[in-house]
Amino acid sequence: MEPSQDFLAKQSQKVMTRFGLEPIGSSPNPHHTLCALKG
């Protein structure tokens, strides 16, 4: 079962903050940002 979008957004924001990057919401393509972080 996939996590809710709200949960993913909150988790992503925590990760971005940890890396000292801009919040995911500021990216035109959040999924691309996540993929870039995951490598």
N, CA, C and O atoms as a Tripos MOL2 file, in Angstrom:
@<TRIPOS>MOLECULE
protein
  156   155    39     0     0
PROTEIN
NO_CHARGES

@<TRIPOS>ATOM
      1 N           0.8500   -1.2010    0.0000 N.3       1 MET1
      2 CA          0.0000    0.0000    0.0000 C.3       1 MET1
      3 C           0.8840    1.2500    0.0000 C.2       1 MET1
      4 O           1.7930    1.3770    0.8210 O.2       1 MET1
      5 N           0.6110    2.1560   -0.9180 N.am      2 GLU2
      6 CA          1.4190    3.3640   -1.0390 C.3       2 GLU2
      7 C           1.0950    4.3580    0.0740 C.2       2 GLU2
      8 O          -0.0710    4.5310    0.4280 O.2       2 GLU2
      9 N           2.1140    5.0090    0.6280 N.am      3 PRO3
     10 CA          1.8730    6.0550    1.6260 C.3       3 PRO3
     11 C           1.0940    7.2030    1.0020 C.2       3 PRO3
     12 O           1.1350    7.4040   -0.2110 O.2       3 PRO3
     13 N           0.3940    7.9450    1.8260 N.am      4 SER4
     14 CA         -0.3740    9.0790    1.3080 C.3       4 SER4
     15 C           0.5610   10.1680    0.8120 C.2       4 SER4
     16 O           1.6970   10.2800    1.2740 O.2       4 SER4
     17 N           0.0800   10.9730   -0.1350 N.am      5 GLN5
     18 CA          0.8820   12.0660   -0.6790 C.3       5 GLN5
     19 C           1.2780   13.0350    0.4280 C.2       5 GLN5
     20 O           2.3800   13.5850    0.4200 O.2       5 GLN5
     21 N           0.3670   13.2410    1.3830 N.am      6 ASP6
     22 CA          0.6540   14.1620    2.4880 C.3       6 ASP6
     23 C           1.8330   13.6470    3.3060 C.2       6 ASP6
     24 O           2.7130   14.4140    3.6980 O.2       6 ASP6
     25 N           1.8390   12.3390    3.5590 N.am      7 PHE7
     26 CA          2.9290   11.7270    4.3200 C.3       7 PHE7
     27 C           4.2420   11.8580    3.5570 C.2       7 PHE7
     28 O           5.2700   12.2130    4.1320 O.2       7 PHE7
     29 N           4.2000   11.5700    2.2630 N.am      8 LEU8
     30 CA          5.4040   11.6750    1.4350 C.3       8 LEU8
     31 C           5.9290   13.0980    1.4240 C.2       8 LEU8
     32 O           7.1370   13.3240    1.4970 O.2       8 LEU8
     33 N           5.0210   14.0520    1.3320 N.am      9 ALA9
     34 CA          5.4270   15.4630    1.2940 C.3       9 ALA9
     35 C           6.1400   15.8440    2.5890 C.2       9 ALA9
     36 O           7.1640   16.5270    2.5630 O.2       9 ALA9
     37 N           5.5970   15.4020    3.7150 N.am     10 LYS10
     38 CA          6.2020   15.7340    5.0080 C.3      10 LYS10
     39 C           7.5650   15.0570    5.1540 C.2      10 LYS10
     40 O           8.5260   15.6740    5.6140 O.2      10 LYS10
     41 N           7.6410   13.7930    4.7640 N.am     11 GLN11
     42 CA          8.9100   13.0720    4.8550 C.3      11 GLN11
     43 C           9.9520   13.7020    3.9400 C.2      11 GLN11
     44 O          11.1150   13.8430    4.3160 O.2      11 GLN11
     45 N           9.5300   14.0780    2.7420 N.am     12 SER12
     46 CA         10.4390   14.6920    1.7770 C.3      12 SER12
     47 C          10.9740   16.0040    2.3180 C.2      12 SER12
     48 O          12.1560   16.3130    2.1680 O.2      12 SER12
     49 N          10.1000   16.7740    2.9470 N.am     13 GLN13
     50 CA         10.5100   18.0660    3.4970 C.3      13 GLN13
     51 C          11.5590   17.8580    4.5890 C.2      13 GLN13
     52 O          12.5100   18.6320    4.6970 O.2      13 GLN13
     53 N          11.3820   16.8190    5.3930 N.am     14 LYS14
     54 CA         12.3530   16.5230    6.4480 C.3      14 LYS14
     55 C          13.7050   16.1830    5.8360 C.2      14 LYS14
     56 O          14.7420   16.6530    6.3030 O.2      14 LYS14
     57 N          13.6880   15.3660    4.7910 N.am     15 VAL15
     58 CA         14.9280   14.9560    4.1280 C.3      15 VAL15
     59 C          15.6230   16.1500    3.5090 C.2      15 VAL15
     60 O          16.8340   16.3150    3.6560 O.2      15 VAL15
     61 N          14.8550   16.9930    2.8100 N.am     16 MET16
     62 CA         15.4330   18.1610    2.1570 C.3      16 MET16
     63 C          16.0450   19.0950    3.1930 C.2      16 MET16
     64 O          17.1130   19.6650    2.9700 O.2      16 MET16
     65 N          15.3600   19.2510    4.3340 N.am     17 THR17
     66 CA         15.8700   20.1190    5.3950 C.3      17 THR17
     67 C          17.1720   19.5450    5.9450 C.2      17 THR17
     68 O          18.1040   20.2860    6.2580 O.2      17 THR17
     69 N          17.2260   18.2330    6.0590 N.am     18 ARG18
     70 CA         18.4120   17.5650    6.5880 C.3      18 ARG18
     71 C          19.6110   17.8050    5.6670 C.2      18 ARG18
     72 O          20.7400   17.9710    6.1290 O.2      18 ARG18
     73 N          19.3490   17.8200    4.3640 N.am     19 PHE19
     74 CA         20.4180   18.0260    3.3910 C.3      19 PHE19
     75 C          20.7190   19.5050    3.1780 C.2      19 PHE19
     76 O          21.6420   19.8650    2.4470 O.2      19 PHE19
     77 N          19.9190   20.3660    3.8330 N.am     20 GLY20
     78 CA         20.1570   21.7990    3.7210 C.3      20 GLY20
     79 C          19.7590   22.3390    2.3630 C.2      20 GLY20
     80 O          20.2980   23.3480    1.9070 O.2      20 GLY20
     81 N          18.8120   21.6690    1.7110 N.am     21 LEU21
     82 CA         18.3610   22.1140    0.3910 C.3      21 LEU21
     83 C          17.0100   22.8010    0.5070 C.2      21 LEU21
     84 O          16.4110   22.8560    1.5820 O.2      21 LEU21
     85 N          16.5430   23.3220   -0.6200 N.am     22 GLU22
     86 CA         15.2440   23.9910   -0.6180 C.3      22 GLU22
     87 C          14.1350   22.9640   -0.3880 C.2      22 GLU22
     88 O          14.2930   21.7910   -0.7290 O.2      22 GLU22
     89 N          13.0110   23.4020    0.1920 N.am     23 PRO23
     90 CA         11.8650   22.5060    0.3700 C.3      23 PRO23
     91 C          11.4380   21.9350   -0.9670 C.2      23 PRO23
     92 O          11.5420   22.5970   -1.9990 O.2      23 PRO23
     93 N          10.9590   20.7050   -0.9410 N.am     24 ILE24
     94 CA         10.5910   20.0160   -2.1820 C.3      24 ILE24
     95 C           9.5080   20.7660   -2.9450 C.2      24 ILE24
     96 O           9.4590   20.7050   -4.1730 O.2      24 ILE24
     97 N           8.6430   21.4700   -2.2300 N.am     25 GLY25
     98 CA          7.5550   22.1890   -2.8900 C.3      25 GLY25
     99 C           8.0470   23.2680   -3.8360 C.2      25 GLY25
    100 O           7.3090   23.6950   -4.7240 O.2      25 GLY25
    101 N           9.3010   23.7200   -3.6560 N.am     26 SER26
    102 CA          9.8250   24.7920   -4.4920 C.3      26 SER26
    103 C          10.3630   24.2530   -5.8120 C.2      26 SER26
    104 O          10.6920   25.0220   -6.7150 O.2      26 SER26
    105 N          10.4520   22.9330   -5.9200 N.am     27 SER27
    106 CA         10.9740   22.3290   -7.1450 C.3      27 SER27
    107 C           9.8490   22.1290   -8.1530 C.2      27 SER27
    108 O           8.7480   21.7340   -7.7710 O.2      27 SER27
    109 N          10.1040   22.3940   -9.4340 N.am     28 PRO28
    110 CA          9.0950   22.1970  -10.4670 C.3      28 PRO28
    111 C           8.7730   20.7190  -10.6540 C.2      28 PRO28
    112 O           7.7030   20.3720  -11.1520 O.2      28 PRO28
    113 N           9.6960   19.8540  -10.2570 N.am     29 ASN29
    114 CA          9.4870   18.4170  -10.4070 C.3      29 ASN29
    115 C           9.9800   17.7060   -9.1500 C.2      29 ASN29
    116 O          11.1250   17.2560   -9.1060 O.2      29 ASN29
    117 N           9.1210   17.5970   -8.1180 N.am     30 PRO30
    118 CA          9.5020   16.9850   -6.8380 C.3      30 PRO30
    119 C          10.0640   15.5780   -6.9970 C.2      30 PRO30
    120 O          11.0300   15.2100   -6.3300 O.2      30 PRO30
    121 N           9.4510   14.7880   -7.8880 N.am     31 HIS31
    122 CA          9.8870   13.4040   -8.0580 C.3      31 HIS31
    123 C          11.3130   13.3580   -8.5870 C.2      31 HIS31
    124 O          12.1000   12.4960   -8.1960 O.2      31 HIS31
    125 N          11.6440   14.2870   -9.4770 N.am     32 HIS32
    126 CA         13.0030   14.3500  -10.0260 C.3      32 HIS32
    127 C          13.9890   14.6720   -8.9100 C.2      32 HIS32
    128 O          15.0900   14.1230   -8.8610 O.2      32 HIS32
    129 N          13.5820   15.5700   -8.0140 N.am     33 THR33
    130 CA         14.4380   15.9440   -6.8890 C.3      33 THR33
    131 C          14.6760   14.7390   -5.9900 C.2      33 THR33
    132 O          15.7940   14.5190   -5.5220 O.2      33 THR33
    133 N          13.6290   13.9600   -5.7490 N.am     34 LEU34
    134 CA         13.7610   12.7810   -4.9030 C.3      34 LEU34
    135 C          14.6900   11.7680   -5.5500 C.2      34 LEU34
    136 O          15.5430   11.1890   -4.8780 O.2      34 LEU34
    137 N          14.5310   11.5490   -6.8530 N.am     35 CYS35
    138 CA         15.3690   10.5950   -7.5740 C.3      35 CYS35
    139 C          16.8260   11.0360   -7.5150 C.2      35 CYS35
    140 O          17.7260   10.2080   -7.3710 O.2      35 CYS35
    141 N          17.0550   12.3330   -7.6250 N.am     36 ALA36
    142 CA         18.4130   12.8660   -7.5870 C.3      36 ALA36
    143 C          19.0400   12.6030   -6.2170 C.2      36 ALA36
    144 O          20.2250   12.2860   -6.1180 O.2      36 ALA36
    145 N          18.2360   12.7380   -5.1670 N.am     37 LEU37
    146 CA         18.7380   12.5020   -3.8150 C.3      37 LEU37
    147 C          19.0530   11.0240   -3.6100 C.2      37 LEU37
    148 O          20.0550   10.6730   -2.9880 O.2      37 LEU37
    149 N          18.1850   10.1590   -4.1400 N.am     38 LYS38
    150 CA         18.3760    8.7200   -3.9760 C.3      38 LYS38
    151 C          19.5640    8.2250   -4.8030 C.2      38 LYS38
    152 O          20.1260    7.1680   -4.5180 O.2      38 LYS38
    153 N          19.9410    8.9920   -5.8270 N.am     39 GLY39
    154 CA         21.0700    8.6120   -6.6520 C.3      39 GLY39
    155 C          20.6750    7.5910   -7.6880 C.2      39 GLY39
    156 O          21.5130    7.1560   -8.4770 O.2      39 GLY39
@<TRIPOS>BOND
     1     1     2 1
     2     2     3 1
     3     3     4 2
     4     3     5 am
     5     5     6 1
     6     6     7 1
     7     7     8 2
     8     7     9 am
     9     9    10 1
    10    10    11 1
    11    11    12 2
    12    11    13 am
    13    13    14 1
    14    14    15 1
    15    15    16 2
    16    15    17 am
    17    17    18 1
    18    18    19 1
    19    19    20 2
    20    19    21 am
    21    21    22 1
    22    22    23 1
    23    23    24 2
    24    23    25 am
    25    25    26 1
    26    26    27 1
    27    27    28 2
    28    27    29 am
    29    29    30 1
    30    30    31 1
    31    31    32 2
    32    31    33 am
    33    33    34 1
    34    34    35 1
    35    35    36 2
    36    35    37 am
    37    37    38 1
    38    38    39 1
    39    39    40 2
    40    39    41 am
    41    41    42 1
    42    42    43 1
    43    43    44 2
    44    43    45 am
    45    45    46 1
    46    46    47 1
    47    47    48 2
    48    47    49 am
    49    49    50 1
    50    50    51 1
    51    51    52 2
    52    51    53 am
    53    53    54 1
    54    54    55 1
    55    55    56 2
    56    55    57 am
    57    57    58 1
    58    58    59 1
    59    59    60 2
    60    59    61 am
    61    61    62 1
    62    62    63 1
    63    63    64 2
    64    63    65 am
    65    65    66 1
    66    66    67 1
    67    67    68 2
    68    67    69 am
    69    69    70 1
    70    70    71 1
    71    71    72 2
    72    71    73 am
    73    73    74 1
    74    74    75 1
    75    75    76 2
    76    75    77 am
    77    77    78 1
    78    78    79 1
    79    79    80 2
    80    79    81 am
    81    81    82 1
    82    82    83 1
    83    83    84 2
    84    83    85 am
    85    85    86 1
    86    86    87 1
    87    87    88 2
    88    87    89 am
    89    89    90 1
    90    90    91 1
    91    91    92 2
    92    91    93 am
    93    93    94 1
    94    94    95 1
    95    95    96 2
    96    95    97 am
    97    97    98 1
    98    98    99 1
    99    99   100 2
   100    99   101 am
   101   101   102 1
   102   102   103 1
   103   103   104 2
   104   103   105 am
   105   105   106 1
   106   106   107 1
   107   107   108 2
   108   107   109 am
   109   109   110 1
   110   110   111 1
   111   111   112 2
   112   111   113 am
   113   113   114 1
   114   114   115 1
   115   115   116 2
   116   115   117 am
   117   117   118 1
   118   118   119 1
   119   119   120 2
   120   119   121 am
   121   121   122 1
   122   122   123 1
   123   123   124 2
   124   123   125 am
   125   125   126 1
   126   126   127 1
   127   127   128 2
   128   127   129 am
   129   129   130 1
   130   130   131 1
   131   131   132 2
   132   131   133 am
   133   133   134 1
   134   134   135 1
   135   135   136 2
   136   135   137 am
   137   137   138 1
   138   138   139 1
   139   139   140 2
   140   139   141 am
   141   141   142 1
   142   142   143 1
   143   143   144 2
   144   143   145 am
   145   145   146 1
   146   146   147 1
   147   147   148 2
   148   147   149 am
   149   149   150 1
   150   150   151 1
   151   151   152 2
   152   151   153 am
   153   153   154 1
   154   154   155 1
   155   155   156 2
@<TRIPOS>SUBSTRUCTURE
     1 MET1         2 RESIDUE 1 A MET
     2 GLU2         6 RESIDUE 1 A GLU
     3 PRO3        10 RESIDUE 1 A PRO
     4 SER4        14 RESIDUE 1 A SER
     5 GLN5        18 RESIDUE 1 A GLN
     6 ASP6        22 RESIDUE 1 A ASP
     7 PHE7        26 RESIDUE 1 A PHE
     8 LEU8        30 RESIDUE 1 A LEU
     9 ALA9        34 RESIDUE 1 A ALA
    10 LYS10       38 RESIDUE 1 A LYS
    11 GLN11       42 RESIDUE 1 A GLN
    12 SER12       46 RESIDUE 1 A SER
    13 GLN13       50 RESIDUE 1 A GLN
    14 LYS14       54 RESIDUE 1 A LYS
    15 VAL15       58 RESIDUE 1 A VAL
    16 MET16       62 RESIDUE 1 A MET
    17 THR17       66 RESIDUE 1 A THR
    18 ARG18       70 RESIDUE 1 A ARG
    19 PHE19       74 RESIDUE 1 A PHE
    20 GLY20       78 RESIDUE 1 A GLY
    21 LEU21       82 RESIDUE 1 A LEU
    22 GLU22       86 RESIDUE 1 A GLU
    23 PRO23       90 RESIDUE 1 A PRO
    24 ILE24       94 RESIDUE 1 A ILE
    25 GLY25       98 RESIDUE 1 A GLY
    26 SER26      102 RESIDUE 1 A SER
    27 SER27      106 RESIDUE 1 A SER
    28 PRO28      110 RESIDUE 1 A PRO
    29 ASN29      114 RESIDUE 1 A ASN
    30 PRO30      118 RESIDUE 1 A PRO
    31 HIS31      122 RESIDUE 1 A HIS
    32 HIS32      126 RESIDUE 1 A HIS
    33 THR33      130 RESIDUE 1 A THR
    34 LEU34      134 RESIDUE 1 A LEU
    35 CYS35      138 RESIDUE 1 A CYS
    36 ALA36      142 RESIDUE 1 A ALA
    37 LEU37      146 RESIDUE 1 A LEU
    38 LYS38      150 RESIDUE 1 A LYS
    39 GLY39      154 RESIDUE 1 A GLY
